[in-house]
Amino acid sequence: MTNTHPYTLEILPPKAEGASYQWAIRKSGKLVQRSDRTLTSEAKAHENGMAQIEKLLSGAGDR
């Protein structure tokens, strides 16, 4: 498992049947980033969210 400290990934299930999964990245409990794509499965949401955390950890997500 990848060390994502200080970030945590939260997978949010669809709010309605047929809707998409979402993810949220938190740092010390505070929302840092939320998904903006339609993700059709929990696995795809996890994969996409982890890719974003990797960018944040590498400094590519710095603004």
PyMOL Python script that loads the backbone (N, CA, C, O; Angstrom):
from pymol import cmd

cmd.read_pdbstr("""\
ATOM      1  N   MET A   1       0.839  -1.190   0.000  1.00  0.00           N
ATOM      2  CA  MET A   1       0.000   0.000   0.000  1.00  0.00           C
ATOM      3  C   MET A   1       0.879   1.248   0.000  1.00  0.00           C
ATOM      4  O   MET A   1       1.907   1.300   0.675  1.00  0.00           O
ATOM      5  N   THR A   2       0.467   2.228  -0.751  1.00  0.00           N
ATOM      6  CA  THR A   2       1.211   3.474  -0.877  1.00  0.00           C
ATOM      7  C   THR A   2       0.981   4.354   0.345  1.00  0.00           C
ATOM      8  O   THR A   2      -0.142   4.476   0.833  1.00  0.00           O
ATOM      9  N   ASN A   3       2.055   4.963   0.833  1.00  0.00           N
ATOM     10  CA  ASN A   3       1.937   5.910   1.934  1.00  0.00           C
ATOM     11  C   ASN A   3       1.425   7.227   1.369  1.00  0.00           C
ATOM     12  O   ASN A   3       2.095   7.860   0.553  1.00  0.00           O
ATOM     13  N   THR A   4       0.249   7.636   1.800  1.00  0.00           N
ATOM     14  CA  THR A   4      -0.365   8.858   1.282  1.00  0.00           C
ATOM     15  C   THR A   4      -0.354   9.986   2.309  1.00  0.00           C
ATOM     16  O   THR A   4      -0.963  11.032   2.085  1.00  0.00           O
ATOM     17  N   HIS A   5       0.325   9.785   3.423  1.00  0.00           N
ATOM     18  CA  HIS A   5       0.373  10.807   4.479  1.00  0.00           C
ATOM     19  C   HIS A   5       0.884  12.122   3.913  1.00  0.00           C
ATOM     20  O   HIS A   5       1.903  12.081   3.223  1.00  0.00           O
ATOM     21  N   PRO A   6       0.302  13.242   4.128  1.00  0.00           N
ATOM     22  CA  PRO A   6      -0.771  13.558   5.073  1.00  0.00           C
ATOM     23  C   PRO A   6      -2.174  13.511   4.463  1.00  0.00           C
ATOM     24  O   PRO A   6      -3.125  14.011   5.065  1.00  0.00           O
ATOM     25  N   TYR A   7      -2.308  12.923   3.290  1.00  0.00           N
ATOM     26  CA  TYR A   7      -3.596  12.909   2.596  1.00  0.00           C
ATOM     27  C   TYR A   7      -4.358  11.617   2.849  1.00  0.00           C
ATOM     28  O   TYR A   7      -3.758  10.559   3.045  1.00  0.00           O
ATOM     29  N   THR A   8      -5.693  11.711   2.845  1.00  0.00           N
ATOM     30  CA  THR A   8      -6.547  10.537   2.904  1.00  0.00           C
ATOM     31  C   THR A   8      -7.537  10.618   1.753  1.00  0.00           C
ATOM     32  O   THR A   8      -7.962  11.701   1.349  1.00  0.00           O
ATOM     33  N   LEU A   9      -7.891   9.461   1.239  1.00  0.00           N
ATOM     34  CA  LEU A   9      -8.829   9.371   0.116  1.00  0.00           C
ATOM     35  C   LEU A   9     -10.148   8.819   0.623  1.00  0.00           C
ATOM     36  O   LEU A   9     -10.188   7.773   1.272  1.00  0.00           O
ATOM     37  N   GLU A  10     -11.217   9.524   0.323  1.00  0.00           N
ATOM     38  CA  GLU A  10     -12.553   9.111   0.707  1.00  0.00           C
ATOM     39  C   GLU A  10     -13.336   8.837  -0.576  1.00  0.00           C
ATOM     40  O   GLU A  10     -13.448   9.709  -1.437  1.00  0.00           O
ATOM     41  N   ILE A  11     -13.876   7.621  -0.701  1.00  0.00           N
ATOM     42  CA  ILE A  11     -14.698   7.276  -1.861  1.00  0.00           C
ATOM     43  C   ILE A  11     -16.159   7.496  -1.483  1.00  0.00           C
ATOM     44  O   ILE A  11     -16.642   6.968  -0.482  1.00  0.00           O
ATOM     45  N   LEU A  12     -16.847   8.278  -2.296  1.00  0.00           N
ATOM     46  CA  LEU A  12     -18.246   8.619  -2.032  1.00  0.00           C
ATOM     47  C   LEU A  12     -19.142   7.838  -2.984  1.00  0.00           C
ATOM     48  O   LEU A  12     -19.007   7.968  -4.200  1.00  0.00           O
ATOM     49  N   PRO A  13     -20.054   7.031  -2.454  1.00  0.00           N
ATOM     50  CA  PRO A  13     -20.938   6.243  -3.317  1.00  0.00           C
ATOM     51  C   PRO A  13     -21.936   7.135  -4.060  1.00  0.00           C
ATOM     52  O   PRO A  13     -22.159   8.282  -3.674  1.00  0.00           O
ATOM     53  N   PRO A  14     -22.526   6.604  -5.113  1.00  0.00           N
ATOM     54  CA  PRO A  14     -23.520   7.396  -5.860  1.00  0.00           C
ATOM     55  C   PRO A  14     -24.686   7.789  -4.957  1.00  0.00           C
ATOM     56  O   PRO A  14     -25.105   7.021  -4.090  1.00  0.00           O
ATOM     57  N   LYS A  15     -25.197   8.989  -5.174  1.00  0.00           N
ATOM     58  CA  LYS A  15     -26.329   9.465  -4.382  1.00  0.00           C
ATOM     59  C   LYS A  15     -27.648   8.886  -4.885  1.00  0.00           C
ATOM     60  O   LYS A  15     -28.637   8.858  -4.153  1.00  0.00           O
ATOM     61  N   ALA A  16     -27.659   8.430  -6.119  1.00  0.00           N
ATOM     62  CA  ALA A  16     -28.856   7.838  -6.705  1.00  0.00           C
ATOM     63  C   ALA A  16     -28.442   6.668  -7.598  1.00  0.00           C
ATOM     64  O   ALA A  16     -27.316   6.625  -8.094  1.00  0.00           O
ATOM     65  N   GLU A  17     -29.343   5.740  -7.794  1.00  0.00           N
ATOM     66  CA  GLU A  17     -29.044   4.595  -8.654  1.00  0.00           C
ATOM     67  C   GLU A  17     -28.693   5.075 -10.057  1.00  0.00           C
ATOM     68  O   GLU A  17     -29.404   5.900 -10.631  1.00  0.00           O
ATOM     69  N   GLY A  18     -27.606   4.563 -10.603  1.00  0.00           N
ATOM     70  CA  GLY A  18     -27.167   4.959 -11.935  1.00  0.00           C
ATOM     71  C   GLY A  18     -26.266   6.185 -11.940  1.00  0.00           C
ATOM     72  O   GLY A  18     -25.725   6.550 -12.984  1.00  0.00           O
ATOM     73  N   ALA A  19     -26.099   6.824 -10.789  1.00  0.00           N
ATOM     74  CA  ALA A  19     -25.224   7.999 -10.701  1.00  0.00           C
ATOM     75  C   ALA A  19     -23.772   7.532 -10.583  1.00  0.00           C
ATOM     76  O   ALA A  19     -23.500   6.335 -10.492  1.00  0.00           O
ATOM     77  N   SER A  20     -22.859   8.478 -10.587  1.00  0.00           N
ATOM     78  CA  SER A  20     -21.436   8.136 -10.587  1.00  0.00           C
ATOM     79  C   SER A  20     -20.837   8.203  -9.187  1.00  0.00           C
ATOM     80  O   SER A  20     -21.367   8.857  -8.289  1.00  0.00           O
ATOM     81  N   TYR A  21     -19.708   7.501  -9.030  1.00  0.00           N
ATOM     82  CA  TYR A  21     -18.924   7.574  -7.802  1.00  0.00           C
ATOM     83  C   TYR A  21     -18.113   8.859  -7.816  1.00  0.00           C
ATOM     84  O   TYR A  21     -17.807   9.400  -8.878  1.00  0.00           O
ATOM     85  N   GLN A  22     -17.774   9.335  -6.651  1.00  0.00           N
ATOM     86  CA  GLN A  22     -16.944  10.523  -6.487  1.00  0.00           C
ATOM     87  C   GLN A  22     -15.849  10.189  -5.486  1.00  0.00           C
ATOM     88  O   GLN A  22     -15.939   9.187  -4.777  1.00  0.00           O
ATOM     89  N   TRP A  23     -14.824  11.015  -5.422  1.00  0.00           N
ATOM     90  CA  TRP A  23     -13.816  10.878  -4.375  1.00  0.00           C
ATOM     91  C   TRP A  23     -13.521  12.250  -3.810  1.00  0.00           C
ATOM     92  O   TRP A  23     -13.774  13.276  -4.441  1.00  0.00           O
ATOM     93  N   ALA A  24     -12.977  12.241  -2.596  1.00  0.00           N
ATOM     94  CA  ALA A  24     -12.557  13.479  -1.946  1.00  0.00           C
ATOM     95  C   ALA A  24     -11.200  13.213  -1.308  1.00  0.00           C
ATOM     96  O   ALA A  24     -10.989  12.169  -0.691  1.00  0.00           O
ATOM     97  N   ILE A  25     -10.287  14.158  -1.460  1.00  0.00           N
ATOM     98  CA  ILE A  25      -8.964  14.069  -0.832  1.00  0.00           C
ATOM     99  C   ILE A  25      -8.955  15.051   0.326  1.00  0.00           C
ATOM    100  O   ILE A  25      -9.297  16.224   0.176  1.00  0.00           O
ATOM    101  N   ARG A  26      -8.557  14.544   1.486  1.00  0.00           N
ATOM    102  CA  ARG A  26      -8.503  15.374   2.687  1.00  0.00           C
ATOM    103  C   ARG A  26      -7.084  15.402   3.237  1.00  0.00           C
ATOM    104  O   ARG A  26      -6.331  14.436   3.117  1.00  0.00           O
ATOM    105  N   LYS A  27      -6.743  16.516   3.832  1.00  0.00           N
ATOM    106  CA  LYS A  27      -5.451  16.687   4.501  1.00  0.00           C
ATOM    107  C   LYS A  27      -5.777  17.145   5.911  1.00  0.00           C
ATOM    108  O   LYS A  27      -6.315  18.233   6.119  1.00  0.00           O
ATOM    109  N   SER A  28      -5.440  16.295   6.881  1.00  0.00           N
ATOM    110  CA  SER A  28      -5.776  16.566   8.289  1.00  0.00           C
ATOM    111  C   SER A  28      -7.275  16.814   8.448  1.00  0.00           C
ATOM    112  O   SER A  28      -7.688  17.664   9.237  1.00  0.00           O
ATOM    113  N   GLY A  29      -8.086  16.069   7.698  1.00  0.00           N
ATOM    114  CA  GLY A  29      -9.538  16.171   7.789  1.00  0.00           C
ATOM    115  C   GLY A  29     -10.161  17.275   6.961  1.00  0.00           C
ATOM    116  O   GLY A  29     -11.382  17.321   6.816  1.00  0.00           O
ATOM    117  N   LYS A  30      -9.349  18.163   6.416  1.00  0.00           N
ATOM    118  CA  LYS A  30      -9.863  19.295   5.639  1.00  0.00           C
ATOM    119  C   LYS A  30      -9.878  18.942   4.151  1.00  0.00           C
ATOM    120  O   LYS A  30      -8.900  18.413   3.623  1.00  0.00           O
ATOM    121  N   LEU A  31     -10.986  19.237   3.485  1.00  0.00           N
ATOM    122  CA  LEU A  31     -11.118  18.943   2.054  1.00  0.00           C
ATOM    123  C   LEU A  31     -10.077  19.713   1.256  1.00  0.00           C
ATOM    124  O   LEU A  31      -9.956  20.932   1.379  1.00  0.00           O
ATOM    125  N   VAL A  32      -9.322  18.977   0.431  1.00  0.00           N
ATOM    126  CA  VAL A  32      -8.295  19.583  -0.414  1.00  0.00           C
ATOM    127  C   VAL A  32      -8.751  19.581  -1.872  1.00  0.00           C
ATOM    128  O   VAL A  32      -8.572  20.562  -2.594  1.00  0.00           O
ATOM    129  N   GLN A  33      -9.338  18.471  -2.288  1.00  0.00           N
ATOM    130  CA  GLN A  33      -9.720  18.326  -3.694  1.00  0.00           C
ATOM    131  C   GLN A  33     -10.866  17.336  -3.798  1.00  0.00           C
ATOM    132  O   GLN A  33     -10.962  16.401  -3.003  1.00  0.00           O
ATOM    133  N   ARG A  34     -11.740  17.542  -4.785  1.00  0.00           N
ATOM    134  CA  ARG A  34     -12.874  16.653  -5.028  1.00  0.00           C
ATOM    135  C   ARG A  34     -12.870  16.270  -6.507  1.00  0.00           C
ATOM    136  O   ARG A  34     -12.442  17.045  -7.363  1.00  0.00           O
ATOM    137  N   SER A  35     -13.350  15.069  -6.789  1.00  0.00           N
ATOM    138  CA  SER A  35     -13.365  14.613  -8.180  1.00  0.00           C
ATOM    139  C   SER A  35     -14.284  15.470  -9.031  1.00  0.00           C
ATOM    140  O   SER A  35     -15.286  16.005  -8.555  1.00  0.00           O
ATOM    141  N   ASP A  36     -13.920  15.589 -10.301  1.00  0.00           N
ATOM    142  CA  ASP A  36     -14.744  16.349 -11.231  1.00  0.00           C
ATOM    143  C   ASP A  36     -15.115  15.502 -12.448  1.00  0.00           C
ATOM    144  O   ASP A  36     -15.602  16.018 -13.454  1.00  0.00           O
ATOM    145  N   ARG A  37     -14.875  14.193 -12.338  1.00  0.00           N
ATOM    146  CA  ARG A  37     -15.179  13.282 -13.446  1.00  0.00           C
ATOM    147  C   ARG A  37     -16.304  12.338 -13.070  1.00  0.00           C
ATOM    148  O   ARG A  37     -16.593  12.132 -11.892  1.00  0.00           O
ATOM    149  N   THR A  38     -16.934  11.767 -14.082  1.00  0.00           N
ATOM    150  CA  THR A  38     -17.919  10.727 -13.882  1.00  0.00           C
ATOM    151  C   THR A  38     -17.165   9.405 -13.770  1.00  0.00           C
ATOM    152  O   THR A  38     -16.531   8.962 -14.728  1.00  0.00           O
ATOM    153  N   LEU A  39     -17.236   8.782 -12.606  1.00  0.00           N
ATOM    154  CA  LEU A  39     -16.526   7.534 -12.359  1.00  0.00           C
ATOM    155  C   LEU A  39     -17.559   6.435 -12.149  1.00  0.00           C
ATOM    156  O   LEU A  39     -18.381   6.504 -11.235  1.00  0.00           O
ATOM    157  N   THR A  40     -17.506   5.421 -13.009  1.00  0.00           N
ATOM    158  CA  THR A  40     -18.569   4.423 -13.071  1.00  0.00           C
ATOM    159  C   THR A  40     -18.481   3.324 -12.018  1.00  0.00           C
ATOM    160  O   THR A  40     -19.435   2.567 -11.836  1.00  0.00           O
ATOM    161  N   SER A  41     -17.344   3.225 -11.319  1.00  0.00           N
ATOM    162  CA  SER A  41     -17.220   2.183 -10.303  1.00  0.00           C
ATOM    163  C   SER A  41     -16.388   2.683  -9.128  1.00  0.00           C
ATOM    164  O   SER A  41     -15.660   3.670  -9.236  1.00  0.00           O
ATOM    165  N   GLU A  42     -16.513   1.982  -8.007  1.00  0.00           N
ATOM    166  CA  GLU A  42     -15.722   2.320  -6.831  1.00  0.00           C
ATOM    167  C   GLU A  42     -14.233   2.152  -7.129  1.00  0.00           C
ATOM    168  O   GLU A  42     -13.408   2.954  -6.690  1.00  0.00           O
ATOM    169  N   ALA A  43     -13.897   1.096  -7.883  1.00  0.00           N
ATOM    170  CA  ALA A  43     -12.492   0.839  -8.233  1.00  0.00           C
ATOM    171  C   ALA A  43     -11.921   1.970  -9.083  1.00  0.00           C
ATOM    172  O   ALA A  43     -10.791   2.402  -8.855  1.00  0.00           O
ATOM    173  N   LYS A  44     -12.682   2.451 -10.055  1.00  0.00           N
ATOM    174  CA  LYS A  44     -12.209   3.557 -10.900  1.00  0.00           C
ATOM    175  C   LYS A  44     -12.063   4.835 -10.081  1.00  0.00           C
ATOM    176  O   LYS A  44     -11.123   5.601 -10.295  1.00  0.00           O
ATOM    177  N   ALA A  45     -12.983   5.072  -9.145  1.00  0.00           N
ATOM    178  CA  ALA A  45     -12.893   6.246  -8.285  1.00  0.00           C
ATOM    179  C   ALA A  45     -11.633   6.166  -7.425  1.00  0.00           C
ATOM    180  O   ALA A  45     -10.933   7.164  -7.251  1.00  0.00           O
ATOM    181  N   HIS A  46     -11.347   4.983  -6.888  1.00  0.00           N
ATOM    182  CA  HIS A  46     -10.157   4.799  -6.058  1.00  0.00           C
ATOM    183  C   HIS A  46      -8.890   5.017  -6.886  1.00  0.00           C
ATOM    184  O   HIS A  46      -7.972   5.713  -6.451  1.00  0.00           O
ATOM    185  N   GLU A  47      -8.844   4.427  -8.064  1.00  0.00           N
ATOM    186  CA  GLU A  47      -7.675   4.563  -8.950  1.00  0.00           C
ATOM    187  C   GLU A  47      -7.433   6.029  -9.322  1.00  0.00           C
ATOM    188  O   GLU A  47      -6.299   6.504  -9.277  1.00  0.00           O
ATOM    189  N   ASN A  48      -8.490   6.732  -9.684  1.00  0.00           N
ATOM    190  CA  ASN A  48      -8.371   8.132 -10.086  1.00  0.00           C
ATOM    191  C   ASN A  48      -7.967   9.006  -8.898  1.00  0.00           C
ATOM    192  O   ASN A  48      -7.125   9.893  -9.037  1.00  0.00           O
ATOM    193  N   GLY A  49      -8.559   8.758  -7.741  1.00  0.00           N
ATOM    194  CA  GLY A  49      -8.220   9.521  -6.546  1.00  0.00           C
ATOM    195  C   GLY A  49      -6.778   9.305  -6.112  1.00  0.00           C
ATOM    196  O   GLY A  49      -6.098  10.254  -5.721  1.00  0.00           O
ATOM    197  N   MET A  50      -6.306   8.059  -6.180  1.00  0.00           N
ATOM    198  CA  MET A  50      -4.915   7.770  -5.814  1.00  0.00           C
ATOM    199  C   MET A  50      -3.948   8.451  -6.769  1.00  0.00           C
ATOM    200  O   MET A  50      -2.889   8.914  -6.346  1.00  0.00           O
ATOM    201  N   ALA A  51      -4.294   8.519  -8.043  1.00  0.00           N
ATOM    202  CA  ALA A  51      -3.443   9.205  -9.016  1.00  0.00           C
ATOM    203  C   ALA A  51      -3.330  10.687  -8.657  1.00  0.00           C
ATOM    204  O   ALA A  51      -2.264  11.283  -8.807  1.00  0.00           O
ATOM    205  N   GLN A  52      -4.421  11.277  -8.188  1.00  0.00           N
ATOM    206  CA  GLN A  52      -4.389  12.685  -7.790  1.00  0.00           C
ATOM    207  C   GLN A  52      -3.538  12.884  -6.543  1.00  0.00           C
ATOM    208  O   GLN A  52      -2.803  13.866  -6.437  1.00  0.00           O
ATOM    209  N   ILE A  53      -3.636  11.948  -5.595  1.00  0.00           N
ATOM    210  CA  ILE A  53      -2.804  12.045  -4.387  1.00  0.00           C
ATOM    211  C   ILE A  53      -1.327  11.939  -4.763  1.00  0.00           C
ATOM    212  O   ILE A  53      -0.496  12.668  -4.221  1.00  0.00           O
ATOM    213  N   GLU A  54      -1.000  11.042  -5.681  1.00  0.00           N
ATOM    214  CA  GLU A  54       0.393  10.910  -6.123  1.00  0.00           C
ATOM    215  C   GLU A  54       0.898  12.213  -6.720  1.00  0.00           C
ATOM    216  O   GLU A  54       2.048  12.592  -6.502  1.00  0.00           O
ATOM    217  N   LYS A  55       0.042  12.902  -7.474  1.00  0.00           N
ATOM    218  CA  LYS A  55       0.431  14.211  -8.036  1.00  0.00           C
ATOM    219  C   LYS A  55       0.674  15.223  -6.917  1.00  0.00           C
ATOM    220  O   LYS A  55       1.640  15.985  -6.958  1.00  0.00           O
ATOM    221  N   LEU A  56      -0.215  15.223  -5.910  1.00  0.00           N
ATOM    222  CA  LEU A  56      -0.054  16.143  -4.785  1.00  0.00           C
ATOM    223  C   LEU A  56       1.247  15.848  -4.039  1.00  0.00           C
ATOM    224  O   LEU A  56       1.972  16.771  -3.667  1.00  0.00           O
ATOM    225  N   LEU A  57       1.541  14.572  -3.822  1.00  0.00           N
ATOM    226  CA  LEU A  57       2.761  14.188  -3.082  1.00  0.00           C
ATOM    227  C   LEU A  57       4.028  14.536  -3.860  1.00  0.00           C
ATOM    228  O   LEU A  57       5.060  14.842  -3.263  1.00  0.00           O
ATOM    229  N   SER A  58       3.951  14.490  -5.195  1.00  0.00           N
ATOM    230  CA  SER A  58       5.132  14.794  -6.011  1.00  0.00           C
ATOM    231  C   SER A  58       5.318  16.290  -6.220  1.00  0.00           C
ATOM    232  O   SER A  58       6.332  16.730  -6.761  1.00  0.00           O
ATOM    233  N   GLY A  59       4.327  17.070  -5.785  1.00  0.00           N
ATOM    234  CA  GLY A  59       4.410  18.519  -5.961  1.00  0.00           C
ATOM    235  C   GLY A  59       3.761  19.005  -7.237  1.00  0.00           C
ATOM    236  O   GLY A  59       3.688  20.212  -7.466  1.00  0.00           O
ATOM    237  N   ALA A  60       3.284  18.093  -8.080  1.00  0.00           N
ATOM    238  CA  ALA A  60       2.656  18.480  -9.339  1.00  0.00           C
ATOM    239  C   ALA A  60       1.304  19.150  -9.119  1.00  0.00           C
ATOM    240  O   ALA A  60       0.809  19.850 -10.002  1.00  0.00           O
ATOM    241  N   GLY A  61       0.700  18.940  -7.942  1.00  0.00           N
ATOM    242  CA  GLY A  61      -0.601  19.525  -7.668  1.00  0.00           C
ATOM    243  C   GLY A  61      -0.508  20.877  -7.015  1.00  0.00           C
ATOM    244  O   GLY A  61      -1.534  21.502  -6.750  1.00  0.00           O
ATOM    245  N   ASP A  62       0.709  21.353  -6.745  1.00  0.00           N
ATOM    246  CA  ASP A  62       0.868  22.662  -6.109  1.00  0.00           C
ATOM    247  C   ASP A  62       0.420  23.770  -7.039  1.00  0.00           C
ATOM    248  O   ASP A  62       0.647  23.726  -8.248  1.00  0.00           O
ATOM    249  N   ARG A  63      -0.214  24.753  -6.454  1.00  0.00           N
ATOM    250  CA  ARG A  63      -0.700  25.872  -7.273  1.00  0.00           C
ATOM    251  C   ARG A  63       0.088  27.104  -7.011  1.00  0.00           C
ATOM    252  O   ARG A  63      -0.178  28.147  -7.610  1.00  0.00           O
TER     253      ARG A  63
END
""", "prot")
cmd.dss("prot")
cmd.show_as("cartoon", "prot")
cmd.util.cbc("prot")
cmd.orient("prot")
